[in-house]
Amino acid sequence: MGDTEIIYEPEWQELEGSTAIQGASWWLAERIVKGCDTVRLSWSNSPAGVGYDNLILDVTHAGSDSAVWINRGGSIHLHSRVRESRLAFPGVWQMLTTPAGRQRVLSDVFDRMAITPRSGRPSTPTSIMCRVIAQVMYQAVPQAETWTTWTELLAPDEEVSDDNPLIWVAGRDWRAVAKFVDGWMVLPTGERVDLYGSYRAGATAKQLAGRVDPTAAPHRKFTAHVPKFD
C-alpha cells in the first residue's frame, strides 16, 4: 500500500507532453487530495487545441478556497487567498521524476498555497483513484504510444451532478483503455473494479493498475458510457 512506484526516470527533454507528465500530475493530485479537506477534480483542454491540457483541483481547506492548475504541457499554476504563482516547466516536471524532487515540489505547492496539509489522513476513494491512474500512466511510459487522460459525461449536454458524474478516461493514442468514476474502474470488457474496496482489502495501486489491458476488445457498454453504479 506504499507510494506510487516510479519505474522510469526520463530526462527533461523527453517530458513535455509525455506519458511521464501524465503520471506525475496524477501523483501530485493524489497527494493534494489526501492532504486537504475537500478537493474537486476537473479538466480543461488548452485554448485552440494546441496540444496541452490542465488537471484542475479546486481545494477547500481549513475554511479557505484555492486552486491548482496542473498544465501537462507547461507550468503548475497556483491560485490562493495569499497570492498567485507558478512552478515552471521544465524544472518542476524533472523534479517530479525522483522521490526527493516529488517531496520538494509537493512542499512548495502547499507553501505557496499557504496550506498546512492534514497528516495521517486515511486514503479516500478519490485519492485511490488518482493513485491508480498515476500508476497506469507510469507503467505505460516505456511504451511507444502516447497515453493520456481526459473526461466525459454520461449526459454530455448536461451539467455535472450526482446523477451525471465526471468520468475520467485513461487512453492509449486516444483510445480508451479504462474509465474511472466514484472510486470504481471500468475495463473495456465491462468489468467493474471497486478500487477503494480492493485497496482496503490489501491490493496495491500497482496491482490494480495491472488490471488494465490496452489490447482488450471494448465492451458495448464501455464504448457507450460507464454504467451507473448502485
Backbone as numpy.savetxt, mean C-alpha at the origin, in Angstrom:
# Nx Ny Nz CAx CAy CAz Cx Cy Cz
5.61 -13.25 11.96 4.78 -12.05 11.96 5.64 -10.80 11.96
6.90 -10.93 11.52 7.80 -9.80 11.58 7.56 -8.80 10.47
8.50 -7.91 10.34 8.40 -6.82 9.38 8.41 -7.37 7.96
7.88 -6.56 7.03 7.91 -6.95 5.63 9.35 -7.19 5.20
9.57 -8.26 4.49 10.93 -8.62 4.07 11.28 -7.93 2.77
12.43 -7.30 2.74 12.95 -6.72 1.50 13.87 -7.77 0.86
13.53 -8.21 -0.34 14.32 -9.27 -0.93 15.20 -8.76 -2.08
15.17 -7.45 -2.33 15.94 -6.90 -3.42 16.22 -5.44 -3.11
17.44 -4.99 -3.26 17.79 -3.61 -2.96 18.40 -2.95 -4.20
17.57 -2.28 -5.02 18.07 -1.70 -6.26 18.84 -0.41 -6.04
19.63 -0.04 -7.01 20.24 1.28 -7.02 19.16 2.32 -7.31
19.38 3.57 -6.89 18.32 4.56 -7.04 17.97 4.80 -8.50
18.95 4.61 -9.42 18.66 4.84 -10.84 17.58 3.89 -11.35
17.41 2.73 -10.66 16.42 1.75 -11.09 15.05 1.99 -10.46
14.96 2.95 -9.55 13.77 3.05 -8.72 12.60 3.78 -9.34
12.85 4.85 -10.10 11.75 5.72 -10.51 10.69 4.94 -11.29
9.45 4.99 -10.79 8.34 4.30 -11.44 8.40 2.80 -11.33
9.17 2.26 -10.41 9.43 0.83 -10.38 8.52 0.08 -9.41
8.55 -1.25 -9.53 7.85 -2.11 -8.59 8.40 -1.93 -7.18
9.71 -1.68 -7.05 10.32 -1.47 -5.74 9.70 -0.28 -5.02
9.42 0.80 -5.75 8.77 1.96 -5.14 7.37 1.60 -4.69
6.66 0.80 -5.47 5.34 0.35 -5.04 5.43 -0.36 -3.69
6.40 -1.26 -3.55 6.56 -1.97 -2.29 6.91 -1.04 -1.15
7.84 -0.12 -1.41 8.26 0.82 -0.36 7.11 1.72 0.08
6.27 2.13 -0.88 5.16 3.02 -0.53 4.16 2.31 0.37
3.89 1.03 0.10 2.94 0.28 0.93 3.55 -0.07 2.29
4.88 -0.28 2.34 5.52 -0.48 3.65 5.34 0.76 4.51
5.61 1.94 3.92 5.47 3.19 4.66 4.01 3.40 5.09
3.08 3.09 4.20 1.66 3.23 4.54 1.29 2.34 5.73
1.79 1.12 5.74 1.48 0.19 6.84 1.97 0.73 8.17
3.16 1.31 8.20 3.69 1.83 9.46 2.89 3.05 9.93
2.46 3.89 9.00 1.66 5.05 9.38 0.28 4.61 9.87
-0.33 3.67 9.18 -1.64 3.15 9.59 -1.57 2.57 11.00
-0.53 1.81 11.28 -0.41 1.16 12.58 -0.09 2.15 13.69
0.60 3.25 13.37 1.03 4.18 14.40 0.06 5.30 14.70
-0.97 5.47 13.88 -1.89 6.59 14.04 -3.30 6.11 14.39
-4.09 7.04 14.91 -5.43 6.67 15.38 -6.34 6.23 14.24
-6.45 7.05 13.22 -7.32 6.74 12.08 -6.62 7.16 10.80
-6.61 6.27 9.81 -6.02 6.59 8.51 -6.97 6.12 7.42
-7.31 7.01 6.51 -8.14 6.65 5.36 -7.27 6.65 4.11
-7.28 5.54 3.39 -6.46 5.40 2.20 -7.25 5.76 0.94
-6.60 6.45 0.02 -7.18 6.70 -1.28 -6.06 6.79 -2.31
-6.43 7.00 -3.55 -5.44 6.96 -4.63 -5.77 8.04 -5.64
-4.76 8.63 -6.23 -4.96 9.65 -7.26 -3.95 9.44 -8.37
-4.43 9.42 -9.60 -3.52 9.34 -10.73 -2.93 10.71 -11.00
-1.85 10.74 -11.75 -1.16 12.00 -12.02 -1.97 12.86 -12.99
-1.79 14.19 -12.92 -2.43 15.06 -13.91 -1.94 14.71 -15.32
-2.85 14.68 -16.25 -2.52 14.42 -17.66 -1.95 13.03 -17.89
-2.01 12.17 -16.87 -1.57 10.79 -17.04 -0.12 10.65 -17.45
0.77 11.36 -16.77 2.17 11.36 -17.20 2.99 10.26 -16.56
2.34 9.28 -15.94 3.08 8.09 -15.57 3.39 7.89 -14.11
2.86 8.72 -13.20 3.07 8.46 -11.79 1.74 8.58 -11.06
1.69 8.10 -9.83 0.44 8.15 -9.08 0.74 8.42 -7.62
-0.30 8.66 -6.86 -0.16 9.00 -5.45 -0.97 8.05 -4.59
-0.33 7.47 -3.59 -1.02 6.77 -2.52 -1.26 7.79 -1.43
-2.53 8.08 -1.13 -2.89 9.18 -0.23 -3.36 8.62 1.10
-2.81 9.16 2.19 -3.22 8.78 3.53 -3.74 10.02 4.25
-5.04 10.04 4.54 -5.62 11.11 5.34 -5.61 10.64 6.79
-4.86 11.35 7.62 -4.56 10.89 8.97 -5.28 11.75 10.01
-5.92 11.09 10.97 -6.43 11.76 12.16 -5.73 11.15 13.36
-5.04 11.99 14.13 -4.26 11.47 15.25 -4.24 12.51 16.37
-4.58 12.07 17.56 -4.58 12.95 18.74 -5.39 14.22 18.49
-6.51 14.05 17.79 -7.42 15.17 17.56 -7.01 16.12 16.45
-5.99 15.78 15.69 -5.50 16.66 14.63 -5.49 15.91 13.30
-5.77 16.65 12.21 -5.81 16.05 10.87 -4.57 16.43 10.08
-4.09 15.50 9.27 -2.97 15.75 8.37 -3.07 14.78 7.20
-2.15 14.90 6.27 -2.20 14.04 5.09 -0.79 13.74 4.59
-0.65 12.54 4.03 0.61 12.13 3.40 0.28 11.72 1.97
0.92 12.36 1.01 0.78 11.99 -0.39 2.08 11.31 -0.81
2.02 10.01 -1.05 3.20 9.26 -1.46 3.19 9.17 -2.98
3.98 10.02 -3.59 4.07 10.11 -5.05 5.05 9.05 -5.53
4.52 8.02 -6.20 5.37 6.89 -6.58 6.33 7.21 -7.73
6.25 8.43 -8.28 7.21 8.82 -9.31 8.07 9.99 -8.87
7.97 10.39 -7.60 8.74 11.55 -7.16 8.83 11.66 -5.65
8.29 12.75 -5.09 8.48 13.06 -3.69 7.36 12.53 -2.81
7.60 12.52 -1.50 6.56 12.28 -0.51 6.17 13.63 0.06
4.90 14.02 -0.10 4.43 15.33 0.34 3.67 15.17 1.65
3.98 16.05 2.61 3.38 16.00 3.94 2.63 17.29 4.21
1.38 17.15 4.63 0.54 18.31 4.92 0.02 18.16 6.35
0.41 19.06 7.22 0.00 18.98 8.61 -0.39 20.35 9.13
-0.89 20.38 10.37 -1.28 21.65 10.97 -0.06 22.54 11.23
1.13 21.95 11.25 2.34 22.71 11.55 2.96 23.30 10.29
3.08 22.49 9.24 3.74 22.96 8.03 3.49 21.96 6.91
3.89 22.38 5.72 3.90 21.49 4.57 5.34 21.29 4.13
5.69 20.06 3.81 7.06 19.79 3.39 7.05 18.56 2.49
8.24 18.23 1.98 8.33 17.04 1.14 9.68 16.38 1.32
9.68 15.08 1.12 10.91 14.29 1.10 11.19 13.98 -0.36
12.33 14.42 -0.87 12.56 14.44 -2.30 13.09 13.12 -2.85
12.70 12.82 -4.07 13.28 11.73 -4.86 14.62 12.22 -5.42
15.65 11.39 -5.57 15.63 9.95 -5.35 16.03 9.50 -3.95
16.55 10.42 -3.14 17.12 10.01 -1.87 16.16 9.26 -0.97
14.90 9.72 -0.88 13.96 9.07 0.02 13.68 7.64 -0.41
13.59 7.38 -1.70 13.28 6.02 -2.16 14.49 5.10 -2.00
15.67 5.64 -2.22 16.87 4.84 -2.00 16.99 4.44 -0.54
16.66 5.35 0.37 16.72 5.05 1.80 15.70 3.97 2.18
14.55 3.97 1.50 13.51 3.01 1.85 13.83 1.58 1.43
14.97 1.37 0.76 15.34 0.00 0.38 16.22 -0.67 1.43
16.56 0.04 2.53 17.37 -0.57 3.58 16.65 -0.45 4.92
16.86 -1.39 5.85 16.17 -1.32 7.15 16.43 -0.02 7.90
17.71 0.40 7.99 18.03 1.63 8.71 17.42 2.84 8.01
17.47 2.85 6.69 16.91 3.95 5.94 15.40 4.05 6.10
14.72 2.91 6.14 13.27 2.92 6.32 12.89 3.57 7.65
13.61 3.23 8.70 13.31 3.80 10.01 13.58 5.31 10.03
14.63 5.75 9.35 14.94 7.18 9.28 13.84 7.93 8.56
13.38 7.39 7.43 12.31 8.04 6.67 11.03 8.09 7.49
10.69 6.97 8.15 9.48 6.92 8.95 9.53 7.95 10.08
10.67 8.02 10.77 10.81 9.01 11.85 10.70 10.43 11.31
11.29 10.67 10.14 11.22 12.00 9.54 9.79 12.36 9.19
9.03 11.41 8.65 7.63 11.66 8.32 6.85 12.06 9.55
6.98 11.29 10.63 6.24 11.61 11.85 6.69 12.95 12.45
7.99 13.23 12.41 8.49 14.50 12.95 7.93 15.69 12.18
7.94 15.59 10.86 7.47 16.69 10.03 5.96 16.90 10.17
5.25 15.84 10.51 3.80 15.94 10.71 3.46 16.28 12.15
4.49 16.42 12.99 4.30 16.70 14.42 3.42 15.65 15.08
3.71 14.39 14.75 2.93 13.26 15.28 3.83 12.37 16.11
3.36 11.99 17.28 4.01 10.96 18.08 3.21 9.68 17.90
3.74 8.70 17.17 2.96 7.49 16.89 2.69 6.69 18.15
1.58 5.98 18.14 1.24 5.09 19.24 2.14 3.86 19.17
2.85 3.57 20.22 3.73 2.40 20.23 2.97 1.18 20.76
3.34 0.03 20.26 2.77 -1.21 20.75 1.33 -1.46 20.35
0.83 -0.72 19.35 -0.54 -0.94 18.93 -0.65 -2.23 18.14
-1.73 -2.99 18.32 -1.89 -4.22 17.55 -2.17 -3.91 16.08
-1.87 -4.87 15.24 -2.17 -4.71 13.82 -3.68 -4.67 13.61
-4.09 -4.04 12.53 -5.50 -3.92 12.17 -5.71 -4.55 10.79
-6.96 -4.78 10.39 -7.19 -5.31 9.04 -6.56 -4.45 7.96
-6.61 -3.11 8.13 -6.02 -2.23 7.12 -4.49 -2.32 7.11
-3.87 -2.36 8.29 -2.41 -2.44 8.32 -1.91 -3.77 7.74
-2.63 -4.85 8.02 -2.24 -6.15 7.45 -2.40 -6.13 5.94
-3.48 -5.53 5.45 -3.65 -5.41 4.00 -2.48 -4.67 3.37
-2.08 -3.54 3.97 -0.94 -2.78 3.45 0.33 -3.63 3.45
0.54 -4.39 4.52 1.74 -5.20 4.63 1.78 -6.29 3.58
0.64 -6.91 3.31 0.59 -7.97 2.31 0.79 -7.40 0.91
0.18 -6.25 0.62 0.39 -5.63 -0.69 1.86 -5.27 -0.88
2.48 -4.74 0.17 3.92 -4.43 0.09 4.71 -5.68 -0.25
4.39 -6.78 0.40 5.13 -8.02 0.16 4.90 -8.55 -1.25
3.66 -8.43 -1.75 3.38 -8.82 -3.14 4.28 -8.05 -4.09
4.41 -6.73 -3.86 5.24 -5.90 -4.72 6.72 -6.28 -4.61
7.20 -6.45 -3.37 8.62 -6.78 -3.17 8.98 -8.11 -3.81
8.09 -9.09 -3.69 8.39 -10.39 -4.28 8.41 -10.33 -5.80
7.75 -9.33 -6.39 7.69 -9.21 -7.84 8.84 -8.40 -8.42
9.64 -7.74 -7.56 10.68 -6.84 -8.04 11.64 -7.50 -9.04
12.12 -8.73 -8.80 13.08 -9.30 -9.75 12.48 -9.64 -11.11
11.18 -9.59 -11.25 10.55 -9.95 -12.52 10.67 -8.81 -13.52
10.60 -9.17 -14.80 10.76 -8.17 -15.86 9.54 -7.27 -15.99
8.36 -7.80 -15.65 7.14 -7.03 -15.82 7.03 -5.92 -14.77
6.24 -4.92 -15.07 5.96 -3.84 -14.12 4.74 -4.19 -13.29
4.89 -4.17 -11.99 3.77 -4.40 -11.07 3.37 -3.08 -10.44
2.09 -2.89 -10.24 1.61 -1.64 -9.67 0.30 -1.88 -8.93
-0.23 -0.83 -8.30 -1.52 -0.92 -7.63 -2.40 0.25 -8.07
-3.69 0.01 -8.10 -4.64 1.07 -8.41 -5.95 0.74 -7.70
-6.97 1.54 -7.92 -8.24 1.35 -7.22 -9.40 1.23 -8.20
-10.47 0.61 -7.70 -11.72 0.57 -8.44 -12.86 0.52 -7.42
-14.08 0.73 -7.89 -15.26 0.69 -7.04 -16.25 -0.35 -7.57
-17.05 -0.91 -6.66 -18.10 -1.82 -7.09 -19.07 -1.10 -8.03
-19.39 0.13 -7.66 -20.26 0.98 -8.48 -19.45 2.20 -8.90
-18.82 2.17 -10.08 -17.87 3.23 -10.46 -18.47 4.63 -10.50
-19.76 4.75 -10.73 -20.38 6.06 -10.88 -20.90 6.63 -9.57
-20.67 5.91 -8.46 -21.16 6.36 -7.17 -20.00 6.68 -6.24
-20.29 7.43 -5.18 -19.27 7.80 -4.21 -18.88 6.59 -3.35
-17.68 6.69 -2.76 -17.24 5.65 -1.83 -18.15 5.64 -0.60
-18.56 4.46 -0.17 -19.41 4.31 1.01 -19.22 2.92 1.57
-19.90 2.61 2.68 -19.81 1.26 3.25 -20.31 0.21 2.27
-21.31 0.57 1.46 -21.85 -0.36 0.46 -21.10 -0.31 -0.86
-20.21 0.67 -1.01 -19.43 0.82 -2.24 -17.98 1.12 -1.87
-17.29 0.12 -1.27 -15.95 0.38 -0.75 -14.90 0.52 -1.85
-13.82 1.18 -1.47 -12.68 1.32 -2.38 -11.95 -0.02 -2.42
-11.72 -0.53 -3.62 -11.05 -1.81 -3.82 -9.63 -1.53 -4.33
-8.65 -2.12 -3.65 -7.26 -1.98 -4.09 -6.91 -3.16 -4.99
-6.32 -2.86 -6.15 -5.99 -3.87 -7.14 -4.48 -3.93 -7.32
-3.92 -5.12 -7.21 -2.51 -5.34 -7.53 -2.44 -6.00 -8.90
-1.59 -5.46 -9.76 -1.57 -5.98 -11.11 -0.18 -6.06 -11.70
-0.05 -6.94 -12.67 1.18 -7.10 -13.44 0.92 -6.60 -14.85
1.67 -5.58 -15.25 1.44 -4.93 -16.55 -0.03 -4.56 -16.71
-0.62 -4.03 -15.64 -2.01 -3.56 -15.59 -3.04 -4.67 -15.81
-2.65 -5.89 -15.54 -3.59 -7.01 -15.49 -3.74 -7.41 -14.04
-4.95 -7.34 -13.52 -5.19 -7.59 -12.10 -4.82 -9.02 -11.72
-4.07 -9.16 -10.61 -3.71 -10.48 -10.10 -4.23 -10.72 -8.69
-4.68 -9.65 -8.01 -5.28 -9.77 -6.68 -6.03 -8.48 -6.38
-7.12 -8.62 -5.59 -7.89 -7.45 -5.17 -8.04 -7.51 -3.65
-8.05 -6.31 -3.06 -8.06 -6.21 -1.59 -9.16 -5.25 -1.16
-9.96 -5.68 -0.17 -11.00 -4.82 0.36 -11.40 -5.33 1.74
-11.58 -4.39 2.67 -12.09 -4.72 4.00 -11.30 -5.83 4.69
-9.97 -5.85 4.49 -9.15 -6.86 5.16 -9.15 -8.21 4.48
-9.74 -8.30 3.30 -9.76 -9.55 2.54 -8.94 -9.41 1.27
-8.46 -10.55 0.76 -7.82 -10.61 -0.55 -8.62 -11.56 -1.42
-8.92 -11.12 -2.65 -9.64 -11.95 -3.60 -8.68 -12.30 -4.74
-8.56 -13.58 -5.03 -7.65 -14.07 -6.06 -8.38 -14.28 -7.38
-7.65 -14.37 -8.49 -8.30 -14.52 -9.80 -9.20 -15.76 -9.90
-8.96 -16.75 -9.07 -9.80 -17.95 -9.08 -11.16 -17.72 -8.43
-11.33 -16.56 -7.78 -12.53 -16.28 -7.02 -12.39 -16.59 -5.54
-11.26 -17.20 -5.15 -11.03 -17.53 -3.74 -10.85 -16.26 -2.93
-11.47 -16.24 -1.74 -11.33 -15.11 -0.82 -10.46 -15.52 0.36
-9.50 -14.67 0.70 -8.57 -14.95 1.80 -8.77 -13.90 2.88
-9.08 -14.35 4.07 -9.22 -13.45 5.22 -7.82 -13.11 5.73
-7.29 -11.96 5.29 -5.91 -11.60 5.63 -5.72 -11.42 7.13
-6.63 -10.69 7.74 -6.48 -10.39 9.17 -6.64 -11.66 10.00
-7.65 -12.45 9.69 -7.84 -13.70 10.42 -6.68 -14.65 10.24
-6.15 -14.73 9.02 -5.01 -15.61 8.75 -3.77 -15.13 9.50
-3.57 -13.81 9.54 -2.42 -13.25 10.25 -2.52 -13.56 11.74
-3.69 -13.37 12.31 -3.88 -13.64 13.73 -3.71 -15.13 14.04
-3.94 -15.97 13.05 -3.77 -17.40 13.24 -2.32 -17.85 13.04
-1.44 -16.92 12.67 -0.02 -17.25 12.58 0.61 -17.12 11.21
-0.17 -16.80 10.17 0.40 -16.66 8.83 1.20 -15.37 8.74
2.28 -15.38 7.98 3.08 -14.18 7.77 2.63 -13.46 6.50
3.04 -12.19 6.38 2.73 -11.43 5.17 3.33 -12.11 3.94
4.51 -12.67 4.10 5.16 -13.34 2.98 4.36 -14.57 2.55
3.85 -15.33 3.51 3.03 -16.50 3.16 1.74 -16.09 2.47
1.10 -15.04 2.97 -0.15 -14.59 2.37 0.09 -14.03 0.97
1.16 -13.26 0.80 1.48 -12.73 -0.53 1.81 -13.86 -1.50
2.36 -14.96 -0.98 2.70 -16.10 -1.82 1.49 -16.78 -2.42
0.29 -16.44 -1.93 -0.93 -17.01 -2.49 -1.27 -16.39 -3.85
-0.65 -15.25 -4.16 -0.93 -14.56 -5.41 -0.19 -15.26 -6.55
-0.94 -15.75 -7.52 -0.37 -16.43 -8.68 -0.68 -15.61 -9.93
0.30 -14.89 -10.48 0.03 -14.03 -11.62 -0.34 -14.79 -12.89
-0.17 -16.12 -12.89 -0.49 -16.90 -14.08 -1.89 -17.49 -14.01
-2.60 -17.31 -12.89 -3.92 -17.91 -12.73 -4.92 -17.26 -13.68
-5.80 -18.10 -14.25 -6.84 -17.58 -15.13 -7.90 -16.87 -14.31
-8.34 -15.68 -14.72 -9.32 -14.93 -13.94 -10.67 -15.64 -13.86
-11.29 -15.55 -12.72 -12.64 -16.03 -12.51 -13.61 -14.97 -13.01
-14.80 -15.38 -13.45 -15.78 -14.43 -13.99 -16.08 -13.31 -12.99
-16.30 -13.66 -11.72 -16.63 -12.65 -10.72 -15.44 -11.75 -10.45
-14.23 -12.30 -10.59 -13.03 -11.50 -10.32 -12.89 -10.39 -11.35
-13.17 -10.69 -12.61 -13.03 -9.69 -13.65 -14.14 -8.64 -13.58
-15.28 -9.01 -13.00 -16.39 -8.07 -12.92 -16.26 -7.16 -11.70
-16.13 -7.77 -10.53 -16.02 -6.99 -9.30 -15.66 -7.92 -8.15
-15.33 -7.32 -7.03 -15.09 -8.10 -5.82 -16.44 -8.40 -5.17
-16.72 -9.67 -4.84 -17.99 -9.99 -4.21 -18.16 -9.27 -2.88
-19.38 -8.92 -2.55 -19.66 -8.29 -1.26 -19.55 -9.33 -0.17
-18.80 -9.01 0.89 -18.56 -9.96 1.95 -19.64 -9.87 3.02
-19.98 -11.01 3.60 -20.97 -11.05 4.68 -20.34 -10.53 5.96
